[in-house]
Amino acid sequence: MKVYVIDNGGQWTHREYRVLKYLNVDAKIVPNTVVIDELQDVDALILSGGAPSIANEIYKLGNLGEIVNEFSGPILGICVGHQFLAVHFGGVAGRAKIPEYGPAEITVLREHPLFAGFSRKFIGWESHNDEVKSAPGFTLLASSENCKYQAMAHGKRPIFGVQFHPEVEHTENGVKLFENFLRFVKA
């Protein structure tokens, strides 16, 4: 299985890569300026977190729009990758009323394969100023006290977003979330 991490300048992009390698995945980090032709033999994509503000620096996210439109395999957006997915599909993301840093209790709102093996409540590691405000076409999967859209799933495609950072060791079952995501890759 081959999974590429699209680098949006996140401080933990290499952790996403390392989790994939730990799971024996053929992984590679590529810039968000990669062209879709270079992703033809890739099975799944991770859209990393990053520093750009989704509200006024979306241009720093390179070719993500074309990539999301053209790539047919599973996609997992983390932090700004998650926010980008909401905006790309007609939603709204912007400044959080209460930015989150450090641990937050996240509540799984409905059963979904992305959260198989998770407790209804778990601790996720946060590092964000912006958040998703609305996400038409997505099902809300998890929330926290300060952030409604902690996790979401697209209604028609294997596209998922999480606001928290599953690649950070402080997130409970973070590796499990990656394992669950990888199950969406067709054999």
Protein Blocks (a to p, Z undefined) as FASTA:
>chain_A
ZZddddehiaklmmmmmmmmmnopacddddfkbcfklmmmpcbdcddddfbdfklmmmmn
ojmmmmmmmpmbdcddehjlmmmmmmmnopacdddfbacedjdddddfbdcfklgoiafb
dcdddddfbdcfbdghiacfbdcfklmblbccdfkbccdddfbdfkbmklghklmmmmmm
mmmpcZZ
